[in-house]
Amino acid sequence: MKTTIRNILGEVARLDVPLATLADNDDLYAAGLSSLATVHVMLALENAFDIEIPDQMLTRQLFRSVDSLAAAVETIRRQQEAA
């Protein structure tokens, strides 16, 4: 899952630093993630994982790191499977 998230970030996030230099818990905003890029990341995640990110989860914290994105995707998938 984190590989897919990293691929998405590499395609749409336009970070200021090479993605390969970032650890999974590094701050993506400090690496140059913009608010516009978060929208592109959100749409790409929803498409790649066949999920819908609920409005209440759309916070700055969600997009903070690869780890936070992976945790959110996993939570949403579990919730959708349980429904």
Secondary structure, DSSP 4 states (H G I P E B T S, - for coil): -HHHHHHHHHHHT--SS-GGG--TTS-TTTTT--HHHHHHHHHHHHHHHT----GGG-STTTTS-HHHHHHHHHHHHHHHHH-
